[in-house]
Amino acid sequence: MNLALRRPGMFGEELALRILMDHLLFVECRPEALADQKRIWEDRGAWSSTGLAGVFRDLIPDRCHEYVIASVYAEFAHHRGWLKPDRVLDSEEYAVLQGAVRQWAGEDRVWSDVVDEFGAPSILFGGNNPYYGKTLGYLTENPEEPMVSFDLWNGSALGAGQSWPPEQEEPLLLAVRFGTGPFRETFTFTPEGRRRLPAQ
């Protein structure tokens, strides 16, 4: 589970995560727990007929959907006690992060800016290759405290089609997400993130 969350593309993306969680919940004799979670996501506006992917297609450019999706499933895994983070924040670090991050994301940032400001993530969704998008998740030991997620993207310039390698040397921060309210309200987009919102 923890490997699949970190590298979802290698395991089969969202469907694979759901299958793995179904199996773990069967072993725990709680097969209904994922269906209950889907209802919560649906009530918050985070679930569509195509799962979480359908919602993120309206918010995040291609080439990083799988990582942002994995970060949402990771919060569920954290609630279940399955997630094994690389690092957890203490309550003071977490309070500082939550208090500062929305204003901090008011300017354009890149991957190294996030790590320089807030330290290594609790969990890296995606690999270390700077040419690919990724999501950095920061959390505490308390599963009731929402993960703070930084969604990063790397790709071609707007309207330029796909090119390789990408023009940017490292991924651009598009949005910071945390909270338990209506899903779209949990996003704070950087100026770059607003510019790159997928066309509706």
C-alpha positions as a Markdown table, in Angstrom:
| # | Residue | x | y | z |
|---|---|---|---|---|
| 1 | Met | 0.0 | 0.0 | 0.0 |
| 2 | Asn | 2.7 | 2.5 | 0.9 |
| 3 | Leu | 4.7 | 1.8 | -2.2 |
| 4 | Ala | 1.5 | 2.1 | -4.4 |
| 5 | Leu | 0.7 | 5.5 | -2.8 |
| 6 | Arg | 4.2 | 6.8 | -3.4 |
| 7 | Arg | 4.4 | 5.6 | -7.0 |
| 8 | Pro | 0.8 | 5.1 | -8.2 |
| 9 | Gly | 1.6 | 5.0 | -11.9 |
| 10 | Met | 3.7 | 1.9 | -11.4 |
| 11 | Phe | 0.9 | 0.1 | -9.7 |
| 12 | Gly | -2.1 | 1.0 | -11.8 |
| 13 | Glu | -3.1 | 4.4 | -10.5 |
| 14 | Glu | -6.5 | 5.0 | -8.7 |
| 15 | Leu | -8.1 | 1.7 | -9.5 |
| 16 | Ala | -5.1 | -0.2 | -8.0 |
| 17 | Leu | -5.4 | 1.9 | -4.8 |
| 18 | Arg | -9.0 | 1.1 | -4.5 |
| 19 | Ile | -8.4 | -2.6 | -5.0 |
| 20 | Leu | -5.6 | -2.6 | -2.4 |
| 21 | Met | -7.7 | -0.8 | 0.1 |
| 22 | Asp | -10.7 | -3.1 | -0.5 |
| 23 | His | -8.4 | -6.1 | 0.3 |
| 24 | Leu | -7.1 | -4.5 | 3.4 |
| 25 | Leu | -10.5 | -3.6 | 4.6 |
| 26 | Phe | -11.7 | -7.2 | 3.9 |
| 27 | Val | -8.9 | -8.5 | 6.2 |
| 28 | Glu | -10.0 | -5.9 | 8.9 |
| 29 | Cys | -13.6 | -7.1 | 8.5 |
| 30 | Arg | -14.6 | -3.5 | 7.6 |
| 31 | Pro | -15.5 | -3.9 | 3.9 |
| 32 | Glu | -17.9 | -0.9 | 4.0 |
| 33 | Ala | -15.3 | 1.6 | 5.2 |
| 34 | Leu | -14.2 | 2.7 | 1.7 |
| 35 | Ala | -17.8 | 3.1 | 0.5 |
| 36 | Asp | -18.4 | 5.3 | 3.6 |
| 37 | Gln | -15.4 | 7.3 | 2.7 |
| 38 | Lys | -16.6 | 7.8 | -0.9 |
| 39 | Arg | -19.8 | 9.2 | 0.4 |
| 40 | Ile | -17.9 | 11.7 | 2.5 |
| 41 | Trp | -15.8 | 12.7 | -0.6 |
| 42 | Glu | -19.0 | 13.0 | -2.6 |
| 43 | Asp | -20.6 | 15.2 | 0.0 |
| 44 | Arg | -17.5 | 17.4 | -0.1 |
| 45 | Gly | -17.5 | 17.6 | -3.9 |
| 46 | Ala | -14.4 | 15.4 | -4.2 |
| 47 | Trp | -15.9 | 12.4 | -5.9 |
| 48 | Ser | -17.3 | 12.0 | -9.4 |
| 49 | Ser | -18.6 | 9.1 | -11.6 |
| 50 | Thr | -14.9 | 8.6 | -12.5 |
| 51 | Gly | -13.6 | 8.7 | -9.0 |
| 52 | Leu | -11.3 | 11.4 | -7.7 |
| 53 | Ala | -9.7 | 11.7 | -11.1 |
| 54 | Gly | -12.8 | 13.3 | -12.6 |
| 55 | Val | -12.7 | 16.1 | -10.0 |
| 56 | Phe | -9.0 | 16.8 | -10.4 |
| 57 | Arg | -9.2 | 17.0 | -14.2 |
| 58 | Asp | -11.0 | 20.3 | -13.6 |
| 59 | Leu | -8.4 | 21.6 | -11.2 |
| 60 | Ile | -4.9 | 20.3 | -12.1 |
| 61 | Pro | -3.1 | 20.0 | -15.5 |
| 62 | Asp | -2.3 | 16.6 | -16.9 |
| 63 | Arg | 0.8 | 14.7 | -15.8 |
| 64 | Cys | 0.2 | 15.1 | -12.0 |
| 65 | His | -3.3 | 13.7 | -11.5 |
| 66 | Glu | -2.0 | 10.4 | -10.2 |
| 67 | Tyr | 0.0 | 12.0 | -7.4 |
| 68 | Val | -2.7 | 14.4 | -6.2 |
| 69 | Ile | -5.2 | 11.4 | -6.2 |
| 70 | Ala | -2.8 | 9.3 | -4.2 |
| 71 | Ser | -2.5 | 12.0 | -1.6 |
| 72 | Val | -6.2 | 12.0 | -1.0 |
| 73 | Tyr | -6.2 | 8.2 | -0.6 |
| 74 | Ala | -3.2 | 8.5 | 1.7 |
| 75 | Glu | -5.3 | 10.6 | 4.1 |
| 76 | Phe | -7.8 | 7.7 | 4.3 |
| 77 | Ala | -4.8 | 5.3 | 4.8 |
| 78 | His | -3.6 | 7.5 | 7.6 |
| 79 | His | -7.0 | 7.4 | 9.3 |
| 80 | Arg | -6.8 | 3.6 | 9.1 |
| 81 | Gly | -3.3 | 3.4 | 10.5 |
| 82 | Trp | -1.8 | 2.0 | 7.3 |
| 83 | Leu | 0.3 | 5.0 | 6.2 |
| 84 | Lys | 4.0 | 4.9 | 7.1 |
| 85 | Pro | 5.3 | 8.4 | 6.6 |
| 86 | Asp | 8.9 | 9.3 | 6.3 |
| 87 | Arg | 8.6 | 12.1 | 8.8 |
| 88 | Val | 5.8 | 13.5 | 11.0 |
| 89 | Leu | 5.5 | 17.1 | 12.1 |
| 90 | Asp | 5.1 | 17.9 | 15.8 |
| 91 | Ser | 2.1 | 20.0 | 16.8 |
| 92 | Glu | 4.1 | 23.3 | 16.7 |
| 93 | Glu | 5.5 | 22.7 | 13.3 |
| 94 | Tyr | 2.1 | 21.8 | 12.0 |
| 95 | Ala | 0.5 | 24.9 | 13.4 |
| 96 | Val | 3.2 | 27.1 | 11.9 |
| 97 | Leu | 2.7 | 25.4 | 8.5 |
| 98 | Gln | -1.1 | 25.7 | 8.5 |
| 99 | Gly | -0.9 | 29.3 | 9.7 |
| 100 | Ala | 1.6 | 30.5 | 7.1 |
| 101 | Val | 1.0 | 28.4 | 4.0 |
| 102 | Arg | -2.0 | 30.0 | 2.4 |
| 103 | Gln | -0.4 | 33.5 | 2.3 |
| 104 | Trp | 3.0 | 31.9 | 1.4 |
| 105 | Ala | 1.3 | 30.3 | -1.7 |
| 106 | Gly | 0.2 | 33.8 | -2.9 |
| 107 | Glu | 3.4 | 33.9 | -4.9 |
| 108 | Asp | 4.8 | 31.5 | -7.5 |
| 109 | Arg | 7.0 | 28.8 | -6.0 |
| 110 | Val | 8.8 | 25.7 | -7.1 |
| 111 | Trp | 9.6 | 22.3 | -5.5 |
| 112 | Ser | 12.8 | 23.5 | -3.8 |
| 113 | Asp | 11.0 | 26.5 | -2.3 |
| 114 | Val | 8.6 | 24.2 | -0.6 |
| 115 | Val | 11.3 | 22.0 | 0.9 |
| 116 | Asp | 13.5 | 25.0 | 1.9 |
| 117 | Glu | 10.6 | 26.6 | 3.7 |
| 118 | Phe | 8.9 | 23.6 | 5.3 |
| 119 | Gly | 11.5 | 20.9 | 5.3 |
| 120 | Ala | 11.3 | 17.4 | 3.8 |
| 121 | Pro | 7.7 | 16.1 | 3.3 |
| 122 | Ser | 6.1 | 13.4 | 5.4 |
| 123 | Ile | 5.5 | 11.6 | 2.2 |
| 124 | Leu | 6.5 | 12.2 | -1.4 |
| 125 | Phe | 3.9 | 11.1 | -4.0 |
| 126 | Gly | 5.9 | 10.6 | -7.2 |
| 127 | Gly | 9.6 | 10.2 | -7.8 |
| 128 | Asn | 12.6 | 12.4 | -7.3 |
| 129 | Asn | 12.9 | 13.2 | -11.0 |
| 130 | Pro | 12.4 | 17.0 | -11.4 |
| 131 | Tyr | 10.9 | 16.6 | -14.9 |
| 132 | Tyr | 7.7 | 15.1 | -13.4 |
| 133 | Gly | 4.9 | 16.4 | -11.3 |
| 134 | Lys | 4.5 | 15.3 | -7.7 |
| 135 | Thr | 2.7 | 16.0 | -4.5 |
| 136 | Leu | 4.4 | 16.7 | -1.2 |
| 137 | Gly | 2.3 | 15.7 | 1.9 |
| 138 | Tyr | 2.9 | 17.0 | 5.4 |
| 139 | Leu | 1.2 | 15.5 | 8.4 |
| 140 | Thr | 1.3 | 14.8 | 12.1 |
| 141 | Glu | 0.8 | 11.5 | 14.0 |
| 142 | Asn | -2.8 | 12.6 | 14.7 |
| 143 | Pro | -4.9 | 11.2 | 11.8 |
| 144 | Glu | -7.7 | 13.7 | 12.6 |
| 145 | Glu | -5.5 | 16.6 | 11.5 |
| 146 | Pro | -5.7 | 16.9 | 7.7 |
| 147 | Met | -2.6 | 16.5 | 5.6 |
| 148 | Val | -1.2 | 19.7 | 4.0 |
| 149 | Ser | -0.5 | 18.8 | 0.3 |
| 150 | Phe | 1.6 | 20.7 | -2.2 |
| 151 | Asp | 0.6 | 19.9 | -5.8 |
| 152 | Leu | 3.5 | 20.4 | -8.2 |
| 153 | Trp | 3.4 | 20.1 | -12.0 |
| 154 | Asn | 6.0 | 20.1 | -14.7 |
| 155 | Gly | 5.3 | 20.2 | -18.4 |
| 156 | Ser | 5.1 | 22.4 | -21.5 |
| 157 | Ala | 4.3 | 26.1 | -21.8 |
| 158 | Leu | 0.6 | 27.0 | -22.2 |
| 159 | Gly | -0.5 | 26.3 | -25.7 |
| 160 | Ala | 2.8 | 24.8 | -26.8 |
| 161 | Gly | 1.7 | 21.2 | -26.8 |
| 162 | Gln | 3.8 | 18.5 | -25.2 |
| 163 | Ser | 7.5 | 18.7 | -25.4 |
| 164 | Trp | 10.4 | 16.8 | -23.7 |
| 165 | Pro | 12.1 | 17.6 | -21.6 |
| 166 | Pro | 9.9 | 20.2 | -20.0 |
| 167 | Glu | 11.0 | 23.8 | -20.0 |
| 168 | Gln | 11.2 | 24.1 | -16.3 |
| 169 | Glu | 14.1 | 22.6 | -14.4 |
| 170 | Glu | 11.9 | 21.6 | -11.5 |
| 171 | Pro | 8.1 | 21.4 | -10.9 |
| 172 | Leu | 6.0 | 24.5 | -10.3 |
| 173 | Leu | 3.8 | 24.7 | -7.3 |
| 174 | Leu | 0.2 | 25.0 | -8.5 |
| 175 | Ala | -1.8 | 24.6 | -5.3 |
| 176 | Val | -1.7 | 23.9 | -1.6 |
| 177 | Arg | -4.6 | 21.8 | -0.2 |
| 178 | Phe | -5.8 | 21.1 | 3.3 |
| 179 | Gly | -9.0 | 21.1 | 5.3 |
| 180 | Thr | -12.2 | 19.1 | 5.7 |
| 181 | Gly | -14.7 | 21.5 | 4.2 |
| 182 | Pro | -16.0 | 21.7 | 0.6 |
| 183 | Phe | -13.3 | 20.3 | -1.5 |
| 184 | Arg | -12.7 | 23.2 | -3.9 |
| 185 | Glu | -12.4 | 25.5 | -0.9 |
| 186 | Thr | -9.5 | 23.5 | 0.5 |
| 187 | Phe | -7.3 | 24.7 | -2.5 |
| 188 | Thr | -5.1 | 27.8 | -2.4 |
| 189 | Phe | -3.8 | 28.3 | -6.0 |
| 190 | Thr | -0.6 | 30.1 | -6.7 |
| 191 | Pro | -0.7 | 32.6 | -9.5 |
| 192 | Glu | 0.8 | 29.9 | -11.8 |
| 193 | Gly | -1.8 | 27.5 | -10.6 |
| 194 | Arg | -4.6 | 29.9 | -11.6 |
| 195 | Arg | -3.0 | 30.4 | -15.0 |
| 196 | Arg | -2.9 | 26.7 | -15.6 |
| 197 | Leu | -6.4 | 25.8 | -14.5 |
| 198 | Pro | -7.6 | 23.3 | -17.2 |
| 199 | Ala | -10.1 | 24.8 | -19.6 |
| 200 | Gln | -13.7 | 24.1 | -18.6 |
